[in-house]
């Protein structure tokens, strides 16, 4: 991982709702998002996922934003069709939308490596923002692929990745939404996820977490308090 | 280093504070998830899987109190052993320590709500947790209990709502049934009203048919017992109306009489009009589409009751009229004054003024019952005879207006009864009722003469009796027969042997006064043929037809022979 990128100081996200509204560049379920926001959306079932995902990406395409959709395995084509139907002016082959499955992103080497994934995200943002034309970016990630992998060590790696992703989101004019299905994931993942995200969307509400575990904690090798404990440790 | 160490301590305190608040925040979000509509099992599963994420503990199991028993929930949780269950029973709803094999510390967090204890969340740890860690698990247990209470309330609410929906559905169904019943009653009332109006307006059979047509919209036919059309209401009345096969029709009536509801035969929906078990007629709804339903069946059934009353009434009237006619005929035969006779005849619809003839009808093997008298009535009606009719002493008696056509009447009777074995006697003309007894006696004499003749099947008119008129009724005709045989016997035998017409030729010769041309014309033969036959008559009979005495006896014999039937 690029050390320069990892050490770039960024402010802790603790913005009030009012300021978020004022600087809103996107929304999820009518809840405004500000540049740099990293939202954890806890939804139930496929229908609710599409209610969140479709307008988020379709609105971005209409606004001329660069959109990256990290879809669940085998759903890329279907999601592209749905988006084309919801944003017909953009079309299914729009340059503004890039869809990748887990095998092209999170599980590129067959296993999950958060640092490799972050390198990929940095490369994507370098490419997106290189023109310096003031473009804005949106990222949505359906995390359903992670369900079969859930165990303490994986949770540890995933939470560490999410914390670093928060730093990455804050480094560019972009917003991101990670989507976790409550019908697939249990408390062992949900609790650390909530602690690691500055904003959580649940049942139409966004709950802000000013005390989320920020990148600073994640970067201090002596601090492990935020890391989830493995079952065999307890 | 000191500065660095102090900064590190502040950072560590800040990090601890943030961590603690972040844990509480995550429990808050977890509580929202627990309360998003999950059932009790899902809530406990969420709590159990969260235990390891908020402290150094392991979830041993969740238990829910169901009917005063602790039930492991969710089923199949790996650490929920029966030993834990036993220890929980000893706690009796309180929370407290619990031994867990291989673990230094175990604790049963009681799940309390306002209604009391509803279960346990059992956790363990390799060592006793800190106060903060214990506090977080305790908060998790409290939130779990609250979410379980909400879930129970929601379930009850759902059950209540389901029960309400069921009750509402039941009530709606009852309302629908009630509305249907009211609608049915209103329809039945309208049927009753319309049929009552039809009855009040004269209650004719046609009126009933029209009323049923108005009520149902289907064409209606009313038939008599034999399938003949009595009335039709609605379009497309068949002309001529089809006459059913008698045997099949009778079978259909018997089948319909056995059933409580109208019977469908093809496009016909048939109901019977019955009075005291006797079928008087049938009402037929013409329903080609087969769309008639319960309302039409009700209308048909109700109308058949009205029709049965009407038909029974009509039959009673007919019977009374028939009785009056019989009594009138009896009185006319025995003799009554003219004025009374005219008045009574007019009362039953017959004009006694003008020439009348008495007709006596008797058939072999048939008693003079109602069926026989009715058959005579139908035969007379078929010949357009206006008459009074009665049964009397083994025969039917007609008081006929105008002279009846004798042979036509006999043929009509043969058609009615299916047998030629019967005799009819026609009396002489009577111009006033006072002459009727005499005409009746003459009819009896003509009937007797016919019955005693060699050809008893047929009609004999008193006017044609000739010499027989002078013979009293009930007399012995053997001498007369011998007289005929004496003078005509050889001719009759010859005719029988050679299929000739010598007797008929002789009779016609005398009736024409001995005129050759007239006789030949009447017989339709040539004059020379007549001359030849007369010669054969002289040869065969051995009588001289020019002799005055022989001529007289032969003439009388031919007359008698003709009266007796004109055949040997």
Interface residues (C-beta under 8 A of the other chain):
Chain A: X42 X44 X152 X182 X186 X187 X188 X189 X190 X191 X192 X194 X195 X200 X202 X203 X205 X207 X209 X211 X212 X213 X217 X223 X225 X226 X228 X229 X231 X233 X234
Chain B: X12 X15 X16 X18 X19 X21 X22 X23 X25 X26 X27 X28 X29 X30 X32 X33 X36 X45 X46 X47 X48 X49 X50 X51 X52 X53 X54 X55 X56 X57 X58 X125 X126
